[in-house]
Amino acid sequence: MGNTFEVLAEPNRRRILDELRAGERPVNELVQILGMSQPGVSRHLRVLREAGLVEVRQDAQRRLYRLRPDPLQEIDAWLEPYRRFWADRLDALEAHLDRQASSRKDIEE
C-alpha cells in the first residue's frame, strides 16, 4: 500500500484516475481531456498500471484503460479508523458549539 500512496501523490495521476471513474477511456481521449502530451499520459498510465490501479485492454488499435477498485478499497479500509476518529472529534465539536449557543441564548433572555 505504501507504493500506492507514492503513486497517488502525483496530481496528474489522480486526475487520470478521476477521469477513469466515468469508465474506460483510450489514451488519446485522456490526452485531450488533460491537456498533456501523449507520452506524458502514457508514462503516468504505465505507473498506474504497474501499481495495479488501472488495467488495460486492447481493442483493435486502441488501448483502453479502466480503474481497478481493489487497491483503492484497501486504502479505504485503511482510512476507516481515521474517519471514525475525525467523526468523534467533529461530534464533540458540534456538541460544544451547541452548548455555547444555548448558553448565549440563556444569557440574552
C-alpha positions in Angstrom: 0.0 0.0 0.0 3.0 2.3 0.6 3.8 2.3 -3.1 0.1 3.1 -3.9 0.4 6.3 -1.8 3.6 7.3 -3.6 1.8 6.7 -7.0 -1.2 8.7 -5.9 0.9 11.6 -4.6 1.4 12.8 -8.2 -1.5 15.2 -9.1 -1.7 14.2 -12.8 -2.1 10.5 -11.8 -5.0 11.5 -9.6 -6.5 13.4 -12.4 -6.3 10.4 -14.7 -8.0 8.2 -12.0 -10.7 10.9 -11.7 -11.3 10.7 -15.4 -11.4 6.9 -15.4 -14.2 6.9 -12.7 -16.6 7.5 -15.6 -15.5 4.4 -17.4 -12.7 3.1 -19.6 -11.0 5.5 -21.9 -8.4 5.4 -24.7 -5.1 7.2 -24.2 -5.9 9.8 -26.9 -9.1 10.8 -25.1 -7.2 11.3 -21.8 -4.6 13.4 -23.7 -7.4 15.7 -24.9 -9.1 15.9 -21.6 -6.0 16.5 -19.5 -4.2 18.8 -22.0 -1.0 16.7 -21.6 1.3 15.2 -24.2 0.6 11.6 -25.3 4.0 10.4 -23.9 3.3 12.1 -20.6 -0.1 10.5 -20.2 1.3 7.1 -21.3 4.0 7.4 -18.7 1.5 8.1 -15.9 -0.7 5.3 -17.1 2.2 2.9 -17.0 3.0 3.8 -13.4 -0.7 3.4 -12.5 -0.8 0.1 -14.2 2.3 -1.2 -12.5 0.8 -0.1 -9.2 -2.3 -2.1 -10.0 -4.6 0.9 -10.0 -5.6 0.6 -13.7 -5.8 -2.2 -16.2 -5.6 -2.0 -19.9 -7.3 -4.0 -22.7 -6.5 -3.9 -26.4 -9.4 -3.1 -28.7 -8.1 -3.3 -32.3 -5.5 -0.4 -32.5 -6.7 1.2 -29.2 -5.6 0.6 -25.7 -8.4 1.2 -23.3 -7.7 1.9 -19.6 -10.0 1.5 -16.7 -9.9 1.6 -12.9 -9.1 -1.4 -10.7 -11.1 -0.9 -7.5 -9.1 -3.4 -5.3 -6.2 -1.2 -4.4 -8.5 1.8 -3.7 -10.7 -0.4 -1.5 -7.5 -1.3 0.5 -6.8 2.4 1.0 -10.4 3.0 2.0 -10.3 0.2 4.6 -7.0 1.6 6.0 -8.6 5.0 6.3 -11.7 3.8 8.1 -10.3 4.1 11.7 -9.2 7.6 10.9 -12.7 8.5 9.7 -14.1 7.3 13.0 -11.5 9.4 14.8 -12.5 12.5 13.0 -16.2 11.8 13.2 -15.9 11.5 17.0 -13.9 14.8 17.1 -16.5 16.5 14.9 -19.4 15.2 17.0 -17.6 16.6 20.1 -17.1 20.0 18.4 -20.8 20.1 17.4 -21.9 19.3 21.0 -19.6 22.0 22.3 -20.8 24.6 19.8 -24.5 23.7 20.7 -23.7 24.2 24.4 -22.2 27.6 23.7 -25.1 28.7 21.6 -27.5 27.5 24.3 -25.6 29.4 27.0 -25.6 32.6 24.9 -29.4 32.2 24.5 -29.9 31.8 28.2 -27.7 34.9 28.9 -29.6 37.0 26.4 -33.0 36.0 27.8 
